[in-house]
Every structure is written in C-alpha cells, then in structure tokens.
Amino acid sequence: MRFLTLALGFLCLLATPSIATVSTDITLDIPDGQLGATLLLPEGEGPWPVVLILAGSGPVDRDGNLTNIPGKNNSLRQLAEGLAMQGVASLRADKRGVGGSVSAGLSETNLRFTHFINDAVEWTLLLQGDNRFSSVSIAGHSQGSQVGMSAVWLAGADGFVSLAGPGRPILEVLEDQLHDSLNIRSRVSARAVMDELAAGRQVDDPPSDMSIIFRPSIQQFLISWQRQNPQLELARLSCPVSIIQGQNDLQVSEEDARLLYKAQPNANLLLLPGISHLFKFLENDNPVVHQMALAQPDLVFSQEAIDEVVALTARADTFHQTWNAALDRVEKFNADGWGGIPSGDYGLLDDYALQPLDSRISSWALNREKETHGYLFGLAEGGYAKEGRLITGGDYDCVSFMYRCTELARATSKRENYSWALRTRFAGADVDLVVGPDGRVDYDRPEHLDFSLDMIRSGIWGRDASAEVGVAVDDALGTSRYPANSFAWIPADVIDYSLLKAGDIIWFVLNSEDIKARALRDDYGIVVGHLGVMAKCGESEKLCLFHAASSDLSGQYEGGQVVSVDLAVYLERVGRYAGVFVTRME
C-alpha cells in the first residue's frame, strides 16, 4: 500500500509573472523508508497531463543538482517550470539517499538498479490514481531514461521521453567513456573486468588503477544495471515516445539516440545542436566548461526540448483514451460466452499479492494444475488464437499456459490482467490495429511474436538466465531462420537443476538428431518446440516442470491437460528435445 503525505502547497511565480502554479512537496512511504518529490501544477483546475521527471546517475536531487559538488544547475526544476507554463503538471523526485529520499537510501553493496525502477513505478501508480491528471508520462534524464522506460512498461504509463538516454547496456557506454582516459594496457584490463560483470560474475580483486570504478561494493549494482538493455526495453512500448538528444553532449552520444530510434521507429527523434548533457546550450566541447555548467543555474533548459515534452503529453492524452477504450472492448468480449473467465483467477490476486513475482508465477502454475485445465492448441477450432481471445475458457496449449501464469502474476486486478495480456502478447503494437471493434484480438499481427526464440530475445518474459543454470553452448547447426552460432542453450546433460528457481520459464530446444524435430528446424526455422514453468510441487520444496501436455508420458501422466513432472525425467524420456533455454522474471 502506498501512503502519501502532503506539505502545505504554495504559489510559485515562474519566469512569466502572469503564470502562477501550485508547488507541493510530497512524501511517499515505501518498505525501505520514504521518498520525496515536488508536484508542480499549472494554473487552472485541470485535468492536466502529468510528467514524472527522473534524474540521472549519481546523488542527484529533484531539481537536477548533484549533492556531492557545490553549486546548482536546477536543470530538472527548469524543465518542470517550463512544462507548467504550457499547462503540463509534473512530479520531480529525489533519488534514493538524496534530499527527501534520504531515509530510503541503501548501501552501495545492497543497492540494485531495480530499486530505482520500483521507486519510479510507485510514483507512477500514485499519479495514475489521481483524477486531476488526464494522462501520466515519464521523462527520464540519462540513467533516468533507462529507469523510466522500464517503469513505463511495468506501470502501463501513457508516454515516455528519453532525455540523453543511453542506447546500449551500461558497460558498453562505460567502455567508450573510459577509452580516452586509459592507456592500452588499462583498457584491456578494464575490458576483462567488464566481460566478467556482463556475465554476472563479480571481480573481487580489480586492477589497482581501476579500483574506484570497479570497486567490489559497486559491482552488483553494475551487474544489475547491465541487465537492462535499453533497445529491448524501448522496443516493447506501445505508448508515444520521444527521444531527445543534445549534439554537444560529452557523456551520451548521438549514436545512442539513433540506436534507441532504431529500436522504436515510431518515436519522435529530436537532435539539438549545441545542447549539452544538461540540455543547456554550451558553445564548445571543453570538458571543463561542461563541468562548470553543473553549478550554473543561469544557463536555461532548452526550450525546444520542453516543447517536445509538451507535445508528447498531448499524444499521451490521446493514447490513454484509446488504450482504455480498447480495454473496454476486450473486457466485454472476454467476459461473454466461450467458457467465460476461469474460476478463481481474480479472487486469488489478493491472496498472492505479497509474494515476489517469481513466487506468484509458481503459485499460478500450481493453481492451473489444480484446476485440471484441458489442452487445446491455440490455432485449433475454439482455441484462444483462433477465437481472438485473451482469456481462455479453461483449455490451454503450452504458450497460453505460460501467458496466463505470467499475466496473472503481474496483475493486481482484473482490468490490469487484460492490460498485461495486451502489452506482452502484442508488445509495441498500435492497440486499435490489434483490438477489433468487437473486442477480438488479431494474432496475425506482426507485433505478436510467433517464434519462441524471438520471445526469449524480447525480454518480455524475463532475462535469459541460461548461462546461470548450466554451461550454455552455441548452436553450431542453426535453423532456416536463425544462423548457426547466433544463439546458445544448455544441453540436457549439463543442466544444474539445483540452480533453477520457482517461476523460471523453460523453453525446450528441438533436437537436431531427431528426424521430426530436425524437420521443424529446417523447414520452419523453429528452435523451441515446447515450454513450461518451474514451480513447487504441492507443499514440498521440490521444483517440478508444469506444462500443458498434448499427449501422455507413460508412467508419469496422462496428456490433454496441465500436468507436472520432474524436469530431468521429462528431458530423459522425450527425445525430441536436446536441452533448454531458461528465462527468469524477477
């Protein structure tokens, strides 16, 4: 539950004397302490679009100022004030450990990138519950861009603005930033450390000349940050997106903005000549001048950037209305006829609410087996894909079983369940092209991922954790769709079953030595032939594979229903699968 404390609001005059706004300090209770922010409302009664403004890396306060250096630049405050002058509300938040969010600060050792994402989600949910706002968008600066694009996805926000956001995983950006300041030997050493971090392994004794950058206490945070791929995160957004980049930015390059634009070609891309990382005009690229700008509040935030954020909020208002109208149609269609809503689905949301996400996925898998759902291929007559359904009538195939376990695990309400189904099954799609007038969804849309390897690579159903569960090997054969050595999976005989977790999704790789499986690889380009979810077997701590089985497995189960089985036994008995991918939702 989110608790809110409001400080006394006060009138704040902006640059134009005739424009008055109300500025209110807000405190939000979270499990680790309190978060602080300032809500700035335009004149009038609203409703207004609102923008959550997220700061970049380091100890940055709500106004955009680094607390570990003297002086202020007030960049984010200037952004908020510029938005208010054009009728857009904003909430700018202190990062954990800074200003009004000091009590929520964590040690370097315990801090993870997901803490920042979770904080942004909490602020977004708060704004979504406030009827003064017509839509909720997020504008993230630098590191805040990566935080924001994940929060937009998780909270179902209406718009996103990347302000100088990296377009690559952070270790690639860091390598570029270090290139000119390190000699060749140090660059090689740094690359070796970053390779280990990218693989999720800590380096306890980093080279002495990089002991500050790669100190052990910060490495787990870097590992967690590295797992965020901004191109994947941005590609799955359906809402309006703007990518704004200064061309005199010494920290994030124009190349990063173009990589983001390539990932999300429906976005607006705005490149600003002479604009620095703080979105202020600087005449040269002298690093000293840029450093001095961190303490120069008289330099003003780019008006062009402010105007683009305002334009984005207008598109977000339209998106909000369109999305909710589509959800209305979906909800009506899925609630009527064809089996209705499976019993127990929504009553259990509150029961599972306090569990971590992976445990909720496990709980829903176990629940589906207890409900003894039957098997029905999605494209068969009456199947969910054939009928254009999001909610099945009680019968699953392996994909729809995974859909339902993960969608219900993410949702906190019936309505949110439909929303999750739309934005995962049709990631990045125009909702009016996916949802017909009658509420049916079109599974033939290209935004619906038909190939399981594409599903894995999308990151929608968790990060690829295969290398953490066994020795992943490159597929030397490839398929007609995926070239040889372009993907890696774990052979069945090297899986470390003790490293699997409840909620892991198991994707079964077709065995090239099996005649029928080889034909699927060669003729249709299919890599994965089946999938299931790891969950606790009943009251025991043992993990089993839960999946929708089309056929019997002698001595283990009868097919045509959702069943559970020991994963090692399944792989040993079913010869058409040579190994697995593992994705993990955390």
Buried (B, 14 or more C-beta within 10 A) or exposed (E): EEEEEEBEEEEBEBEEEEBBBBBBBBBBBBEBBBBBBBBBBBBEEBBBBBBBBBBBBEBBBBBBBBBEEEEBBBBBBBBBBBBBBBBBBBBBBBBBBBBBBBBBBBEEEEBBBBBBBBBBBBBBBBBBEBEEBBBBBBBBBBBBBBBBBBBBBBBBBBBBBBBBBBBBBBBBBBBBBBEEEBEEEBBEBBBEBBEBBBEBEBBEEBBEEBEEBBEBEBBBBBBBBBBBBBBBBBBBBBBBBBBBBBEBBBBBBBEBBBBBBBBBEEBBBBBBEBBBBBBBBBEEEEEEBBEBBBEBBEBBBBEBBBBBBBBBBBBBBEBBEBBEEBBBBBBEBBEEEBBEBBEEBBEBBEEBEEBEBBBBBBBBBBBBBEBEBBBBBBEEEBBBBBBBBBBBBBBBBBBBBBBBBBBBBBBEEBBBBBBBBBBBBBBBBBBEEBBBEEBBBBBEEEBBBEBBBBBBBBBBBBBBBBBBBBEBBEBEBBBEBBEEEEBBBBBBEEBEEEEBBBBBBBBBBBBBEBEEBBEBBBEEBBBBBBBBBBBBBEEEEEBBBBBBBBEEBEEBBEBBBBBBBBBEBBBEBBEBBBBBBBBBBB
